[in-house]
Amino acid sequence: MGTGAVLVAWAAVTLTALRPASLKQFPLSSYLIVGFTATQFVFPLIFTLLEGKELVYNLKLPYTVFLHSLLALGVLVFTHLLYRFLATAPRSLSAKRPSLLQRLGMFTAPSDLQIWLIGFIGLGAMFFSYFYMPSQGRETAGAGEKIIEALVPFTYAPYFIPFGRMYGQLTPPARNLVPRLVGFTVLLFILSLGTNSRGAFMLGFTSVGFTFALGLLLGLIKTRLFTLKNLAIALFVAWFLTGPMSDIGTAMVMVRNVRSDTPRSELVGLTWQVFQDKQAIHDFKTSNEVSSAWEAWDETYLDNIFLARFCNIKFNDINLLLGAEIGDNDPDVRQYSIDRFLTTFPKPVLDLLALDVDKDAVNAIAYGDFLYYKVTGSDEVFGARLTGHFAGTGMAAFGWWYLLILGVAMIPVYFLFDCFCIRRPLSGSSPTGQGRTYLLFSFCGLLSLTMVFQFLPMESVTGTANFLLRSWIQQVLLYLLLFHVTRRLSTMVALLSATAKPRRVLLST
């Protein structure tokens, strides 16, 4: 039944989101549906096969899991078709009436120097956030600290330089780009060991993979996939992910219980020391200690920790299991979901509306924590940050109405993601976009590509409010700020280089 659900899902997305017309006119919103189908259906089938497991390995409610996933996919496809029907003609880069984002420079291609500056600003923000910010990751962080945390995703900007054609960069990448990226990756890897974050290191590679896949789907990247060189690269990547990177991820988990009491500089050495002990890593994996310590919370599905980040449908299963024990339309879960929605607003707005919501207390508890507490009555789980899933939390809070909430919320989500791409007229076409055009992405949109691909599943259907009311606006404003700041800096660097050049010539003479 599970394999049949995968085939049905793939057929549905092939006939809708993967159609050339949908990809070319609404690329990012279509890619969101492709990402949901991949993470909830296709990847689990492939990765469990590679590990020699059945698709429904360790699932307690396999029929329910695939039923909810298929229904959610049906809602996504239907609302996307409705969105495409309601949408106006594809946005074009018009010389007469450019959009606000175009006038602000959202679709102006940054130079390679700008991108490197953006990347190092993000890397510096990551270093400061994890090593020197005591409130890192907490709701108690001040406005300045939150801005610094929001700059961290820009760390991965340099990895998009090879795809310059997609964001309008006409000059080819520099010849020494590869060694520069290798050096940058080494810095990022060392920093990720100190932060004890697997995602901090992997997001750069996944961003490259997602961008390459989208470029292939849109025909913007043309290459022969089946060559000996590509086969060798694929085999190396497979070995790297299933071997060294899997062990590094396991080592990070093994030392996680001491990271709060260990200085970040010492955590790097401790993680590396554990990584070298292959027997300890093997024993840790086979003993299932990688699973949660909470007795009723077993998230074991894939052995490879990194692959599990992209297709662990055990989260669907465990949340549906807890939700079934709680029952549909539970008033406590519904109130908690509403409170989480309200915490999207800044504290002054909550005070203005006279809403009595303690943001720190509400956000200190994850959706998985709350469901576990409702079932077991134990508040010791608070702060464990157990991962929720919108199917289980949705049923517990709203019953089957959660699908309607999901559908209504996704239409503006589709629109905002597609605002990151426009159509630009080819040479010889009129400036209003008549004639032949080509697709142009904002560099900000490419930076958001991992978020687009993994937008769903989220922990609750109310999680869309965070994207609509804060995340999208924050991403745009921060990118525009970094774009114009680095543009000024790169101009200053160019002037300094031009000024220094005559002096070097004179000294040489």
N, C-alpha and C positions, 0 to 999 in steps of 0.2 A: 504493500500500500504506500509505503514511504517513497519507494523508487518510482511508483506511478505518479505520486504527487510531484516529484521532481520533473518528470517528463511533461506533465500538464503545465506546470509553472513555466518551464522553458519554452513550451509551445506558445503560451499566452504572451510572454514578453517578446518572443521573436515576431509575433504577428502584430505587435503594437509598438512598444518602446524602441525596438531594434530595427524598425522599418526606416529606410533612408530618409523619407520625408519627415519623420518624427525627430530623428537624430540631427538633421540639418537645420530644422526650424526651432526646435526646443531641445538642444543638446544636453544641457546640464540636468534639467528635470527628467529627461528620458534616462540619463545615466543614473539618476537616483533609483529609478525602478530597476534598472539592470543590477545595481549594487545590492538592493534588497533581495532580488532573486538569487544572486550569486551567493550571498552570505547565509541565506536561510534554506537554500535548496541545492545548488550546484556544488559549492565548495564542500559542504558536509559529505556529499556522495563521493567526491573525488578523494578528499583527504582521509576519510575512514577507509576507503579502498586501499590507499597507499599504506596505511597502518595495519591492514589486515583485520579490520573490524567491520561489523555490520553497521548500516546506516543508523539503526535505532539503538546503538550501543548505550546502555545505562539509562535509557529513557523509561520512565515509569508510566507516562501517558503518551505513547507515540501517536496514536490516532488523533488525540486532542491537539497535540503539537502541530501536526501537519494540517489539520482542519483549520485551526486559527491562522496559520501562515497562508494557506490558500485563500481564505476569506479576506485577510488583510491585503494580499496581492490583488484580489479582485477589486477591492475598494480603491487601491492605488491606480490600477489601470482605468477603472471607470472614471474616477475624478480627473485623471490626466486627459482622457478623451474629452471630458467636459471642459477642462481648462483650455485645451487646444481649440475647441469650438468657440469659446468665449474670447480667446485672445485675439488681438488685432493682428494686422499684417506683421510679418517678422520685422523687428527693429533694424533700422539701417543707419549708417553713419551719414546723417544729412547735414549738408553745409548750411541749409536755410534754418532749420530748427533742431539744432543738436540738443540732446537731453542734458539734464543737469549733471549726470555722471560724466558725460563726454566733456562738458565745459570744465569740470573740475580736474580733468586729466586722467580719469579712470582707464581710458582706452589708449593712452599714450604709452608706447613701449618704453620701459625703463632700459637704460644702458646696462652693459654687463657690470660696470663699476658700481652703479646704483644697486644692482642686485646683490653684489658681494657686500656692500655696506649694509644693506637691509639684513642679510644673513648674519653678519657679525653683531649687529645690534640685537637681533634675536638671541644669538648665542650668549651675549653679555647679559641679557635679561634672564636667560635660563640659569646662568651661573649665579647671578645675584639672588634670584628667586629661591633657588634650592640651597645655596650655601650660606647666605647672610640674612634671609628674610625669616624671622621666627614664626610668622603667621602664615607661612606658605600653604596654599591650598585650603585655608580656613575662611569662613565667612566673616571672621573678625578682622580680616585684613582691611587696612585703610584704602582710600581712593587711589593714592599713589602706588601702593603695593599692588593693587588690582590691575592698574594700567601696566605695570612692569610684567605681571603674569600674563596679561593679554598679548604682550609682544613676543612671547616664547614661540608661538606657531610660525612666526616669520623667520625662524632659524633655518628652515628648509628651503629658502628662496634660491640659493645657488644650484640646487638640483634641477631646477626648471630651465636653466640656461640652454641645454641642448635642444629644447623645444621652442626656440625663439620664434619660429615661423608661426606658431599658434597664437602668440600675443603681439605679433606685428614687428618683430625684430628682423630687419632685412639683412644685416651683416652676419656672416657665419661665426660660430664660436671660435675663441682663440685656440691655437694649437696646443697650448699648455693647459687647457681646461681640465683634462683628466687628472694629471698630477695634483693640480690645485684642489680638485674635488676629493681626491684621496687624502690629502693632508687635512682638509676640513672635516672629513669623515672620522679621521683618527681623533681629532679634538672632540668631536661630538660623542664618539664612543667612550673616551675617558670621562667626559662629563656625565654621560648617562650612567656609568658605574657609580659615580659619586652621588647621583640623584636616586639611585636604585630604581630607575624607571626603564622598563623594557621599551615602552612606546616612544620615549625620547630619542632612542637610537633608530628604531625601526620605521618611524613615520617618514623619514627622508627617502628610504628605499621604496616604501609603499606608494609614496607620492609619485615617484618616477614610474613605477609600474602602472598605476592608474592613469597617469597622463599618457603614457605610451599606448595603453589599450584604447583610450578615447581617441587619440590621434589616428590609430589604425581604423577604428570604426568609422570615423568621419572622412577617411581618405586623405588626411593632412600629412600623414606619415606613410611613405611608401617604401617597403623593404621586402626582401625575400626572407620569409620566416624560416623555411626549411633548408638550411645550409649547414655545412659541417661546423662553421664558426658559431652560429647560433645554437647548434646542438651542444657544443662544448660549453658555451656560456650557460645554457639552461642546466646542464649537468652540474656545473660548478655551483650555481645558485642553489640548486636542490641540495647538494652536499653541504653547502654553507649554512642553509637554514635548518636542515635536519640534524646537523652535527654541531659545529662550534657555537652557532647562535642559539640553538636549543639548550646547550649546556650553560651558556652564559645566562640565559633567561632563568634556568633552574637555579643557578648559583645566586642570582639576585633574589629569588624567592626564599632560598635557604637562609640568607642573612637578613631578610626583611624584619624579623622579630627583634633585631638589635639596632636597626637603623636610627631609631629615635634617640638612643643613648650613645651612638657612635659618631664622632666627628666625620664630616663628609670626606675629608682627605684620607682618613683611615679606612672608610668604607670601601674606597677604590681598591686598596691593597687586600682587604679581607675578601671581597668578591673575587678578585683574581686568584687568591689562595684557594678558595673553595672550588673555583673553576678547574684548577689543576688536579684536584682530587676526583678522578673519574669514578672510582669505586663508590665514593660517598654520593655522587650525583646519581649513579645507577641505583643505589640502595634507596635513595630518596624517591626516585620515580616509581620503583616497583612497590614501595610501601604505601603509595597513594597519599603521602604526606603533603603533596602539592594541593590536595583538596582542602576545603575549609575545615577549621577545627570544630565548627559547630555541628553537632550530631545530626541535625535534621537538614543540613545544607551540604549537599554533595554535588559539585559542579564538574565532576570528572567526565570528560568526553574524548578529547584527543590528547595523546601523550606529548606532542610537540606544543610547547607553551606559546610560541609565536603564531603558529597556524590556528591555534584555538582562539586567538584574538579576533579572527575573521569569520569564524563559523561555529561557535560553540552553542548549538541549539539546545544544550542542556539547560541554559538559562531560561529558555521558553518553558521547558518541562518543569523545572523546580518552582517557577513562579506560578504556573498553572496548577501545580499540585498544592501549593500553599493557598492559592486563591480558592481552590475547590473546598478546602477545609474551612476557610473563613466564610465562604458563601458569597453569592452575588449581591451587589448593591449594599455593601456593608457601610454604615454611616461613618464609622471611624476612618476607614480607608478613603472614603470619598472626601471627608473633611481634610484629611492629610494631603490628598491630591490637590484640592482647591487651595490649601495653604501654600503648597509648593508653587502653584501657579502665581499666587499673589506675591511671593518672594522675588519674582522677576522684576517687580517695580522697585525703584530706589526707596530708601527709608523716608525721605521727605514726602514722596508721593503717597506712601502708606499713611503717614501722619496727616496729610492734607485730606485724604479720603476717610480718615478716622477708622482705619482698619486695624484691628488688634491682632497683629501677626508678629511673632518673635522670629525674625529671620534667622538669627544665629541658632536657635533651638531647632527650628524646622529643618534647616539645611544640614545640621549636624547628623541627621538620621537619613540614611539612604532608603529607597523604596524596598529593597530586599530586607533591610533591617526591620522596617515596620511590619512587613508581612510575617517575618519570622517571629517577631514579638507578639503579633496577634494570635499566632497559632500556639506558641509555647508559653507565652506569658512571662518570658525572661527578658528583662531589659539589659542584660549583660551584653547583648549583641549590638546595642546602640554604639555607633562609631566604627563598627566593623566594615562598613561600606559594602555590604553585600549587593550584588548587581541585580536590579530589577529588569522586567521585560514587560512591554506595554500590553501584551495579551493577558498575562496573569494579573497585573495590577489594574488593568482596565476592567476585567470581569469582576474583580473584587470591589472596585469603586463604582462602576457604572453599569455593570451587566453587559448585555450585548450592545447597548447604546454606545459603547466605546468605539465601535466601528464607524458610527455616524460622526462622532467627534473627530476621529482620525481623518475621515474623508473631507469634512468641512475645513479643517486646519491645513490640509495639504495643498489646497488650491493656491493660497497666497505664498506658501513655501515654494511651490513650483515657479511662481512668477518672480520671486526675489532671486532665486538661483539663476533663472534665465536672463535676469538683468545684467549678468556678468559676461554676456556675449552679444555681439551685434553682427550685422552684415555690412561689409565694406565694398563699395563698387570697385571693379577691376579697372585698370588703365583703359581709357577710351570710353568708359561708361559715364553717364551723367552724374554730377555730384549729389543728386537727390536719391541715388541708389537704384535708378532705373537701369535695366540691362543686366549684364552678368555681374555677380557679386561673389564674395568669398567670406567665410566665417572668421571672425576675429574675436578672440577671448581677451578679457582683461587679465593682467597678470595676477590681480587680486583673486579672480575667479579660479585660476589654476592653483593658487595657494590653498584655496578652499576645496580642492578636488577630493582629497581624502575624506573631508567632512561630508561632501555630497555622496560619495560612494557608500559611506557608513552612516548616513543620516538615520536610517532605520536598520535594525530595531533600536528604539530608544526605551528608556525605563518606564515611561508613561506617555499616554497620548497628550497629556497636558504639557509635556516637554516641548512641544512645538511652540508654545508661548515664549519660551526663553529665546528661541531662534528669531521669532518674529519681532519681539519687543526689545531685544538686546543684542544677541550675538551677531546678526547680520549688520546692524547699524554700527556696532563696535568694530567689526572687521573692516567695513568700508572707511570709517573715519580714521582708524589707525593706519590703514594702508595709504590713504591720501596724505596723511601727515608724514609718514616715512618716505613716500614718493617725492614730495616737494622738498623735504629736508635733505635727502640724499642727492637730489638734483642740484641743489645749491652747493653741497659739498663736492660733488663730482666736477662742477664748473670751477670751483676754487682750485681743485687738484689740477685740472687742465691748464688753468692760468699759471699756476706755480711751475708746472712742467715747461710751459712755453717760455716763461721768464728765465728758467734755469738753463735752457738749451743754448742760448748765445754764449753764456759763461763757459759752458763745457767746450764749445767750439773754440773760444779764445784760449782757454788753457791748453787745449790740444795743439793749437798753432804755436 
